[in-house]
Amino acid sequence: MGASMMNPRTAAPYGHVCWAYDDPAEFEGRAGRFLAEGLAAGERVWYAVPGQPGEAAERLAGLAGFSDALRRGAAQVVGLDAAYRDGVVDPVAQVRRFTAATEEALAAGYRGLRVAADVTPLVRTPAQVASFARYEHGIDRYMRLHPLSGMCGYRRAELGDRIVAELACLHPVSNVPDVLFRLYACPPADGAAALAGELDTFNEEMFGTALEHADLSPVRGELVMRASDLRFIDHHCLTRLRDYAGGRDATAVLRTPWGAAARIVELIGLPGIRVEAAR
C-alpha cells in the first residue's frame, strides 16, 4: 500500500495514513520507510515517539542518510509531548502548531513537512478520543491543500478495535481491513468532505460518530459530500446523513456515481437530502 498520494488540485503532496499495529518495532519500521520517502523528496521529517527520542534516533540511524539528516536538521526525533500537547489535545491549537511547523520547513528551503507519530497515549480516554478525532479531520483538511503529510500510529492491544476503527475511518489511507468506509477531506470547492467505501446498517453508528467528529460546516444551506468512491449506502446511513445536515439547518447533498442512492431516496420519499450524479 502506498503511503502517500498526490492531490490532483495542487502541487502539494497529500498523504495522511493511519497505521494500526501490534508490534512497536513493526510500526517503527513502517514509519522509518515513510520518513525516508520524505527525505528523498526534499522534505523535513519528524518522528514523534512516546519514549526516549535518543533511543529511537539510534534505532533509525541505519536508514540511508538518516544520521546525516539528523545532523543537518532535515530530520528530528522528538518526544510526543514536543509535537503534541499532553492530556486532551486541543484540535484547533494542534492544527495551528503543525501549520507553523510546515511554514517553518518551507521557509528553511524544504519542500514540506512529513511527520510520523505513535499517538497511542493521546487517545486512551473517551475525552481524548473525541478531541483527537476532531483534530484528525482538521489536520486532514490542512493536508489536502498544503505540503504536510503524516502517519498516525495506533496500538491495537492498548486501544481496542473499536477506538482504532473510529480513528482509522477519518483517514484517506489506513491498514485497518475492518473499516469499510472512509470520511476525509476533499478540496473545499468540491464539498464539506469526501465519502468512500460502503455504508450500511453494520457501520451506521460509526458513520454517525465520524460525522460528529468531523464537525462539518454547510455552505449556503447545503452540506455537500463528494462520494466519487462510494460503492454502497443504505437508507439507514442516508437518513443519518440527512439528520446530521438537518441539525445544522442544511440540506444534505450526496454527489456520487452510484445511481442506486438516488433511487433509494426516491423510493422511501426521504426529504432533506438530494443525490446528484457525479463521476
C-alpha positions in Angstrom: 0.0 0.0 0.0 1.4 3.4 -0.9 1.9 5.7 2.0 1.4 8.9 0.1 -0.9 10.3 -2.6 -0.8 13.3 -4.9 -3.6 15.9 -4.7 -4.7 16.5 -8.3 -5.8 20.0 -7.5 -2.5 21.3 -6.1 1.2 20.6 -6.2 1.1 19.6 -2.6 1.6 16.0 -1.5 -1.5 14.7 0.2 -0.6 11.8 2.5 -2.5 11.1 5.7 -2.1 7.5 6.8 -3.5 5.6 9.7 -1.3 2.6 10.7 -2.7 0.2 13.4 0.0 -2.1 14.8 0.6 -4.8 17.3 4.4 -4.8 17.5 6.0 -1.4 18.1 9.1 -2.5 16.1 6.8 -3.1 13.1 5.4 0.4 13.3 8.8 2.0 13.7 10.0 0.1 10.6 7.0 1.3 8.6 7.4 4.9 10.0 11.1 4.8 9.0 10.2 4.0 5.4 7.6 6.7 5.4 10.1 9.3 6.6 12.8 8.1 4.2 10.4 8.8 1.4 10.1 12.4 2.7 13.8 12.9 2.9 14.2 11.6 -0.7 11.5 14.2 -1.7 13.4 17.1 -0.1 11.0 17.4 2.9 11.8 18.0 6.5 10.8 15.0 8.6 9.8 14.5 12.3 9.4 11.3 14.2 7.4 11.7 17.4 7.7 8.9 20.0 6.2 8.3 23.4 9.5 7.1 24.8 13.0 8.5 24.8 13.8 10.3 21.5 17.5 9.5 21.7 16.8 5.7 21.7 14.5 6.0 18.7 17.1 8.1 16.8 19.7 5.4 17.4 17.4 2.7 16.1 16.7 4.7 12.9 20.4 5.5 12.3 20.6 2.6 10.0 18.3 4.2 7.4 20.1 5.5 4.5 21.0 9.2 5.0 19.1 9.5 8.3 22.0 10.2 10.6 23.2 12.9 8.2 19.7 14.3 8.1 19.6 14.5 11.9 22.9 16.4 11.8 21.6 18.9 9.2 18.3 19.4 10.9 16.4 17.8 8.0 15.2 15.1 10.4 14.2 15.4 14.0 13.2 12.7 16.5 11.2 14.3 19.3 9.2 13.2 22.3 5.4 13.0 21.8 4.9 15.9 24.2 7.1 18.1 22.0 4.9 17.6 19.0 1.5 17.5 20.8 0.2 18.9 24.0 -0.2 16.4 26.9 -3.6 15.3 28.0 -6.6 16.2 25.8 -5.4 17.7 22.5 -7.0 21.0 21.5 -7.9 20.3 17.9 -7.6 23.9 16.7 -4.4 24.7 18.6 -2.8 21.5 17.3 -3.6 22.3 13.7 -2.0 25.7 14.2 1.1 24.1 15.6 1.6 21.9 12.6 0.7 24.8 10.3 3.5 26.8 11.9 5.9 23.9 11.6 5.1 23.4 8.0 5.6 27.1 7.2 9.0 27.0 9.1 10.1 24.0 7.0 9.2 25.8 3.7 11.0 28.9 4.9 14.1 26.8 5.6 14.0 25.6 2.0 12.4 22.2 2.4 9.5 21.1 0.1 7.3 20.4 3.1 7.0 18.6 6.4 6.4 14.9 7.0 5.5 13.6 10.4 5.3 10.0 11.7 4.0 9.7 15.3 2.8 6.9 17.6 -0.1 8.8 19.1 -1.5 5.9 21.2 -1.0 7.7 24.5 -3.1 10.6 23.3 -6.3 8.6 22.8 -6.7 6.4 25.9 -9.8 8.1 27.3 -13.2 8.9 25.7 -12.4 12.7 26.0 -9.1 12.2 24.4 -10.6 10.2 21.5 -13.3 12.8 20.8 -10.8 15.6 20.8 -8.1 13.8 18.8 -10.6 12.6 16.2 -11.7 16.1 15.6 -8.1 17.1 15.2 -7.5 14.3 12.8 -10.1 15.7 10.4 -8.9 19.3 11.0 -5.3 18.4 10.0 -6.7 16.3 7.1 -8.3 19.4 5.7 -5.0 21.3 6.1 -3.0 18.5 4.5 -5.4 18.5 1.5 -4.1 21.9 0.4 -0.6 22.2 2.0 2.7 20.2 1.9 2.2 18.4 5.2 1.9 14.6 5.4 1.6 12.3 8.3 1.5 8.7 9.5 -0.5 8.2 12.7 0.3 5.0 14.7 -2.3 3.4 17.0 -1.5 0.3 19.1 -4.4 -2.2 18.9 -3.6 -4.0 22.1 -3.9 -0.8 24.2 -6.8 0.9 22.4 -9.1 -2.0 21.2 -10.6 -2.5 17.7 -13.4 0.0 18.2 -11.3 3.0 19.0 -8.8 2.2 16.3 -11.7 1.9 13.8 -13.2 5.3 14.8 -9.9 6.9 14.1 -9.0 4.9 11.0 -12.2 5.9 9.2 -11.1 9.5 9.3 -8.0 8.9 7.2 -7.9 8.6 3.4 -5.5 5.7 3.8 -5.3 3.0 6.5 -4.2 -0.6 7.0 -7.3 -1.5 9.0 -9.3 -4.0 6.9 -12.4 -4.0 9.0 -13.1 -0.3 8.3 -15.3 -0.4 5.2 -15.9 3.4 4.8 -13.8 6.5 5.0 -14.7 10.1 5.6 -11.9 12.5 4.8 -11.1 16.0 3.4 -11.8 17.0 -0.2 -10.9 20.2 -1.9 -13.2 22.9 -0.5 -14.7 23.6 -3.9 -15.9 20.0 -4.0 -17.8 19.9 -0.8 -17.6 19.6 3.0 -15.9 16.2 2.9 -15.4 13.0 0.8 -17.0 9.6 1.4 -15.7 6.4 0.2 -16.3 2.6 0.6 -19.5 1.0 1.9 -22.1 2.3 4.4 -24.8 0.1 5.8 -26.6 -0.8 9.0 -23.5 -2.5 10.4 -21.4 0.7 10.4 -24.3 3.2 10.7 -23.4 4.1 14.3 -19.7 4.6 13.4 -20.7 6.7 10.4 -22.7 9.0 12.8 -19.7 9.2 15.1 -17.4 10.1 12.2 -19.7 12.9 11.1 -19.8 14.3 14.7 -16.0 14.1 15.0 -15.5 15.8 11.6 -17.8 18.7 12.6 -18.6 19.6 9.0 -19.8 23.1 8.0 -22.6 23.6 5.5 -22.2 26.3 2.8 -25.2 28.3 1.7 -27.6 25.9 3.4 -26.1 22.7 1.8 -23.8 20.1 3.3 -22.2 18.6 0.2 -20.5 15.2 0.4 -18.3 14.2 -2.5 -18.7 10.5 -2.8 -17.0 9.5 -6.1 -15.6 6.4 -4.5 -18.7 5.3 -2.6 -19.7 1.8 -3.6 -22.8 1.4 -1.4 -25.0 3.3 1.0 -28.3 2.1 2.5 -31.3 4.0 3.7 -30.2 4.0 7.3 -27.0 5.8 6.5 -28.8 8.2 4.1 -31.2 9.0 6.9 -28.2 9.5 9.3 -26.6 11.9 6.8 -29.9 13.8 6.3 -30.4 14.2 10.1 -26.8 15.4 10.6 -27.2 18.1 7.9 -30.7 19.0 9.2 -29.2 19.5 12.7 -27.1 22.2 11.0 -30.1 23.7 9.2 -28.9 22.4 5.9 -29.9 20.0 3.1 -27.6 17.1 2.6 -26.3 16.7 -0.9 -24.6 13.5 -1.9 -22.6 13.6 -5.2 -22.0 10.0 -6.3 -21.8 7.9 -9.4 -23.6 5.1 -7.6 -27.1 5.6 -9.1 -28.9 3.4 -6.6 -28.6 6.1 -3.9 -30.9 8.4 -5.8 -33.4 5.5 -6.3 -33.4 4.7 -2.6 -34.1 8.4 -1.7 -36.9 8.4 -4.2 -38.5 5.1 -3.2 -38.7 5.9 0.5 -39.5 9.6 -0.1 -36.7 10.9 2.1 -36.8 14.7 2.4 -33.9 16.8 3.3 -31.4 15.0 1.1 -30.6 15.3 -2.6 -28.5 12.9 -4.6 -26.6 14.2 -7.6 -24.9 12.2 -10.3 -21.1 12.6 -10.3 -18.1 10.9 -11.8 
